[in-house]
Amino acid sequence: MRGARVAVEMLKEQGVQTVFGHPGGAVLPLYDEIYSSGLRHILVRHEQNAAHMADGFARVLKKPGVCIATSGPGATNLITGIATAYMDSSPMVAITGQVATSVMGNDAFQEVDAFGLMMPVVKHNWRIEEANEVPRVFREAFYVASHGRYGPVHIDLPVDIQNAEVPDEFVAAPHTPRRRGPKKDLSRLLDAIKFIEDAEAPVIMVGGGSRWSNAGSDILRLAEMIQAPVVTTLMGKGSVAEDHPLVLGPVGMHGKMVATYVLNNCDTIIALGTRFSDRSTGKLSEFGNQQRIVHVDIDSSEVGKNVSNVVGLVGDVYTVTHALIAGLERRTRRTNTAWMERVRGLKKECACDFNYSGQPILPQKIVWELNRLLPDDAILTTEVGRNQMWAEHFYEVRQQRLYLTSGGLGTMGFGFPAAIGAKVAAPDRFVMDLAGDGSLQMTMKEFATARENGINVAVLVMNDGALGMVLQWQRMFYGKRYSAVDLGKIPDFVKIADAYGCEAVHVDRNSELPDAILQAQNAETPFLIDVTIDQDEDMLPIMPPGKSARDVILGPRCIWKGGETVASPVAARP
């Protein structure tokens, strides 16, 4: 059978039922086979969004999403979405068409070196130049994407290879992966257990690796066992149920004061699946110097990369957490009564003072209503900007893996197509994108995709008529020199949604917001809620870029009585 048919059969062999893509000349043989394959193909309006949809799909189901684009501009349009998945360790198989092998290197029509361009943003990369390689490469691609540290992979498939015949023996050949997953390294398990056993003020720091390993319940078991508060990074949000009394919430640039304070005043950090990004730690040279750190990560290259004083354990968070629990169960642990009393007291001293009944509608009020009205199994995606930070700070995730955001790359436009992908993965769940007006304008053409395919996602737009986060930084750090941030009062999002055949409402009064959210949950089409908010409502607190936790800026609505400075680390014992 020809290469294109083999490619489709390999997708089906790997359990793929849905692909996201946009056709073009260099993938027409592949699309010809998709036509009669039984695969569901979702036609996007822009290739970047195919990658975001595949990413959202993967984050919900924990298996590779698949996106397809043609050569040249089709391939280059995929790159931002692939890079987003790469930075957040999301499994994806990206397939691009390529010009025929006979004209490669001749600047043929729509020729670009997709293999070379993808190299920095994929876990692995293949260009198939022999038809016999098609079965092996496709099988291997799915293995690599979903083993070890998850990530996107790329297959560049020339059009003549798609039309070439593949002998049956290559199709039937058993697959033995050339690449194996990373080896566990628990050689310092006893050292880690000793650190935890001796800790007087431990804290568990949860990153995105915890989310991918489905370790939430085990992390909470460990926290209960050692009586340690739990804090989350941006990518770690959604790893643990945030209504648990030991969970303090997010740390970092826009984290909760109590979480940031506790992280910077503990004596031992148990870091589970986090790379210690600067957005979580602030100025790295001033972070963790007084603490002992147990660093757990599936990727050995991340262990100790950004922080010192590390006891490293290499493995997925679920497996390592189980090993820590088993080891600690056999030991007599120090009680942390004084520390936990202090933490509980600090938690009571961290609050927000909002007048939720005033006008205009506060973004915090919007998130509060989502907490109140969305079902526990709802999936929330976010865009990037202040909408993302308000969600991180105020939205309460009650079940694992139901919060999707672009943390590593910070990609504006991620949330809406990711919501579409998430809804395809979980059609029986309510899915909402919390958007800013700037981000949504980058991808709102996908209302057509959602409507045409019956994918009834909801979008709530926090509409401030500006690039809100950029505006806030210019106000705070650039002397109110507002450069290129005004989006004006266009478009009319309700009319845009209506033009795509979707339902929509405009909300500018607090009393209208609950009904709008309930309408969205009962809608029979994609649904948009356009909410007017104030440009001047800053997302605070903030740890300024390049600064440390002791430099956090509080806002007028922030109530914090835990100390004049955030960071005054306790002295670590030798």
N, C-alpha and C positions, 0 to 999 in steps of 0.2 A: 504494500500500500504506500501511497505517496506521503512525503514528510508531514504535510499539513494534517492529513488524517491521523497519522501517528501521534502528532502533538495533541490533537483533541482526545484521542484515546488515552493518552498518558494523563491528561487532566482528569478524565473520568475515573481512571484507575486510582488516582489520588483522592477520590471522593469529592472532587469539585462539581458543584451544581450550578454556580453562578459566577459569571465573569463580568467585569466592568471595562468598557473600552470605547474606542472610536476608530472606525476603519479608515483605510487609505490604500494606495496602490500597492505598497510593499507587503501588506498583510491580506490581500484579497483571497489568495488560496486558503489561508487559515479561516477567514470568514465564510468562505464557501463551504467549508467542512462544518463550521459551527451551525450553519443554516439547518442542517438535518441531523444534528448531533443529539438533540434533547437538552443541551446546555441552555440555561437562561442567560441571555446576554442583555445587559443594561447599557443602553446607548447614552453616553454622557455628552454634554455640550462643550466640554473642554477636557483635554487629556489629564491635566493636573488633578482634576476632580475625580477621575477614574482611580488614580492612586490614593487619594484621600478616602474614597468610598471603600476600596479594598482594605485600607488601613483600619477604618472604623469597623468593618466586617470582621477583620482579624482580631481586633481588641476585644470584641464581644465573645467570639467563639474560640479564641485561643488556637486558631489554625490559620494557615496562610490564605490571605485574600489574593485574588488574581486580577491583574489589569493588563490591557493590551493597547498598543498604539502602533501607528505606522512609523516608517523611517523619518529621518530629518526632523521637522518641527514637531511631529507627533512624539518622537522620542525625547526631544529636549523639553517639551511641555510636561512630561512625566517627572522630570528630575526633582522639582521642588517637593512633590508628594512622596517620592522615594526617599529623599533626604530627611523628610519629616519622620517617616517610619524608621529610618536608620538611627536617628538621634534618640528615638523613644523605644528602640528594640522591638519593633512590631514585625511579625512575620508576613512576608509578601513575596509573590512571584510576579515580576514584571516582564512581559514579553513584548519585544519590539520587532517589527519587520525591518529588513535591511535590503539595500539594493543587491542585485545579483553578484555573486562572487567574481564573475568575469569582468565586472566594471568597477569593483572596489578600488579606491585610490585614484580614480579618474575624475573626481568631482561630478559624479553622475547626479541626475535629478533627485533631489531630496536625500542626498547622501550626507551623513555626518557620522563621525566615529562615536557611535553610541556606547560601544564597549569602553573606550577611553574616558568618555564623559561620565559614565556611571561609576567608574572605578572607586572614587573617593566616598561614595554614598551607598554602597551595597556591601553586604557581607561576602558575597562571591558573585562572579561574573563569568558568563560563557558567550562566546561567539561560535555558532555551529557552522563549520565549513565542510563537513562530510555528512551526508544524509544518514549514514549508519549510526551517527552519534546522537540522533534525536531522542530515542528512547532512554538511553543512559542519562543524558543531560537533564531531561525533564524529571526523571525519577530522583536524580541527585539534587536537583534544585529544591524540590520540596523537602528533602531530608535536611539539607543545609539550613534552609529558612526556619525550620521548626525544631532543631536540635541545638543543645547548648544555649548560648545567648541568642535569643530570637533576633531576626533581622530580615530585611529585604534582600532578594537576589534578583539577578537580571539575566535574561536569555535574549541574545540578539540572533534573529532567525532570518537569514537571507531568503529572498523570494524564490530563487532557483532551488534552494534546499527544500522549501515547502513543496515544490512540484516534483522533486526527485523521488525515485522509488527507494523504499527501505526494505531490505530482505526480511522475511518473516522471522528468521532466527535471531535477529537483533531485537525485534519487538518482544519475542518470547524469552529472551535471556534474563535470568534472575538478576536482581539488582543487589550488588554488594557495594555499599557506599565507600568511596575512596577516602572520605573525610570522616573522622570520628568526632564525637562530641568531646568537650574538655574533660579532663580527668579531675575527679574530686581530690581535694587535698585537705584532709582533716587532721593532719599530723600535729597541729597545735590545738587540738580540741581540749585537751586537759588544761593548757594554759588559759584558754578562753573561759573554761568553766571556773578556774581559780579566780580570774579577774571578776567574774560575775558574782561568785561566792563571797568574795571579800568586799564587794562594792557596798558603800554606805548610802550612795546617792546615784543609783543607776537610772538611765533613760534608754528606751528603745526608739531608734530612729528608723522609720520605714520608708523605703524608696520603691521605685517602679518595679524592681525585680521581685518584690514581694507580691505585687499584683499578678504578674505573669505566672508565678508558681502556685497561686491559689492558697497562700499560706495564712490568710487572715485569721481564721479561728485558732490556729496553732500559735500565732504571734500573741494573740490575746491570752491564750493559756499560759504562755511563757511569762507574759506581763503579770498575770495574776499570781503565778508561782513565785516570782522574785519581787513582787510588789514594786513595779516600775511603771512610771507614766510612759505613754506612747505618743510620739510626735511624727508627723508625716511631711515628706517633701511634696512638691507640686505633683510629681509623677507617682508618688506613693499614695496620694489621695485616692480613695476607693479600694485600697488594699485591706483595710479593716473597717468594721462597722463603727461609725463615728458617734453613735449614741452610747457606746460603752463608757462607763465612768472613768476608766484609766486613759482614755484617748483625749488628748489635749488639743489636737488639731494641727494645722500647718505651721511650719517654721519658715524662716527666710525673709525675703524681701518684703512680702506682704503677709507674713505669718501673724498668728495670734501672739500677743505679748507674753502670755503665760507659757506658751510652747517654746518661744525663742529664749525666754529667761531660763526656763528649766534646762534646756539643752546646753546653755552656756554656763550653768552653775552646777551641773552634775559632776560626779567624779569618774563615771564610767559610761561610755556610749556603746550600745549594742546596735550597730548599723547593719541593717538587713536590706541588701539589694539597692544600695544607693552609691552613686559615684562622687558624692560630696561636691555637687555643682556650686558655683559661686552664688547662684540665686538662693541656695539653701543655707550656705555658711556665711555669706558676706566675705569680707577680706580674709583670704585663706591664711595669711601669715599670722592672724590673730585668732584663728579658730582651732580649738582642740588641743592647744599646747599644754593645758593643765589637766586634761582628761586622758584616761586610758581608753583605748578603742578596740572593740572586737568588730572586725570588718568582714562581713559575709557577702560574697558575690560569686555568681556563676562564671564570671570572666576574671581570670587571674590577673590580667593586665590592669584592672581597676583597683585591685587591693593595694592600699597604701600609695596610690598614685598622687592623690591630692593632700593627704594627711599623714602624719607620723604617729608614733606611739601606738602602732597597730599590731594586733594579733590577727592574722589573716586566716580565714577559712574559705576554701573554694568549693562551691557547690550551689545548687539551687536552694533558695531560702527555705522551702518546705522541708527538704531533707536535712539541712543543717539545723534548723530549728528543732526538729524531732531529736536529733543527736544531742543538742544542748539540753533539752528537757529530760531526756533519758539520763544524761550524766548528772544533772542537778538533782534528780529524784533520789540518787544514791548518796547524797551529801547533806550535811547539816549547814544550812545557810544562815548568814547573818540577817537579823530582822532590820527592816528599813522604816521602822515606825516613825521616827522623827522626820525623816525625809518625806514620807508620804503625808504626814500631817502638814508639813510645810507646803507641799504641792497642792493639797486640797485647799489650803488657805489662799494660796496664790490664784488658784482657779476662780475662787469667789471674788478676788480683787480685779479680775479682768472682765470687762463688760463694755457695752456700747450704749451710748445715750442718744436715742433717736426719737424724734417726733414723727411717728409713722403716719399721722393723720394730716400732715401739712401738705402744701403744694410748693413746687412740683413734686411728683412722686420720687421718693428716694430709691436709688438702686438697691440699697439694703432691704428696703421694704419689698421690692420685687422678689429677691431671693428668699426672704422670710415667707412670702406667700407660696413660693415653690416648695419650700420645706413643708408647709402646712397642707398643700393641696395635691401634690404629686404622689402617686402610689409608691410604696417602698421599693418596688422592682422597676421603677422608671429609669430610663437611661438618659443622662444629661451629658450633652457635648457642649464645648465652649469654643468661642473664637479666641482671638488673642488681643489683649488690651485690658482696659479696666474691667470689662465684663468678665474676663477670665479670673482676675484677681478678686473681684467681689464674690464670684462663685467659689473660688478656693477658700476664701476666708469665712463665708457665711453659709454655704450650702452644706447640708448634712447628708452624707452618703450612708445609707443604712444596710446595704448589701454589697458584697464584693464585686468589683469589676464593672460598675455601672456609672463610671465617670470617665469621660474621654476628653483629653485636652492635648494640645501640642506644647510639650514642656521643654524639650531640648532645643528645637529649632525656633519655636515661637512663630508659627506660620499663620499669618492672617488668612482667613478664608478656609481654614481647616474644618471648622465646626459643622457647617451645613452639609457638605458632602459626606463627612464622617458620620453624621446623623443618618443620612440616607443609607450608607453601608451598614450601620448598626441596626437600622430597622429591617433591612433585608435579612440580617443574621438573626434577629429576634422579632419576627412579625407580630407576635402577640403582646409585646411590651410597648408602653408609651415611650416615645423618644422625642426629646426636645433639644434644640440647639439654642443656647443662650448667646446672643450675638450682639455685637456693636454695629452701628450703621456703616462704619468704614469697612469692617471685615466682610459684612454681608454683601456689599456691593462688588466684592471681588468674585463671588461665586453664585450670585442669586439667579443666574441663568439656569441653574440646576433645578429650579422650580419646575421647569419643563420636564426634566427627567423624572422627578418625583411624581408629577401629575400623570404623565403618560404611562408610568409603570405601576400606578396605584400604591405608591409608597407614602403613606400618610404620616409624615413627620410634622412636628410643630417647630416653629421658630419664634422666639421672643426677642425683639430688637430693643436694646437700650439705646434710644436715639437721642444723642446730644448734639448732632449736627457738626461733629468734629472728630478728629483723630484723638480721642480722649486721653489716652495714656501719654502720647507725645505732648499734648497740650499741658497736661499736669506737670511733666518734667520741665517743659519750658517755663512754666509758672514758678516752679520751685527752684530750679537750678540754673536757669538762663535769663534771669531778670525780666520775666514776662515778655520776652521777645518772641511773639507768636508767629512762627515761620511755617507756612504751608500746612496748616492744620485745620483750617476752616472748610468744612464740607457743604456749608450752606443749608438751605431748607429743602433741598431736592435729594433724591426723588421722593415721590409719594409712594411709600412701600405698600400701602393698601391697594392702590391702583395697579402697581406692578404685580402683586400677587393675583389680583383679579384678572389681569391680562393673561396670566398663565392658567387661568381656570381654577384657582385656589381660593379658599375662604380667608378672610382677613378682617381684623378690627383695629381701630385706633383707640388707644387708651391714654387719657390725660388726667384722670381723676382716680384717687385711691379706691373709691367705691366701685369702680368699674373693673378693677384688676382681677378679683377672684372669679367673677363670671366669665371673663375672657379666658382665663386658664382652664376653667371647666369646659367651656366651649371647645377649646383646642383638643381636649381629651376625648370629646364625643364627635369630632368632625369626621366627615366621610371623604375629605380631600386633605392634602397638605394645608396647614393652617398657619397664618402669620399674625402675631400680636405686635403692634408698633406702639411702644411706650415712650413718651417724651420724658426725658430727664434733664437735669440741670448740668451744663458744662462745668460749672464751678464746684461740683461735688467731687472732691478728690478721694482716691482710694488710699486710706490711711489706716493703720500705721504703715510706714515705709522705712526700710533699711536702705539708705542711699547707695547707688552703685559705687563699688570700690570701698565702701565703708564697712565697719564691723557692727556687731550687735549692740555695742555700747552707744552707737550713733543713731539708733532708731528714732524717727520723728513721729510723735503722736499727733493726732488730730483733735479738734475740739469735741468730737463725739467719742473719743477713746477714754475710757475710765481704766486707769491702771494705778494701783497703790502698792505694787510689789517691790518698788525700789526706784531710786532716782536714775540709776543706770541699769541697763539690761544685763550687761556682762560684768560680773565680778567673780570669776570662776573660783570655786573652792580649790584648795591646793590638793593635787593628786598625791596619794601616798606612794612611796617608792616601791 
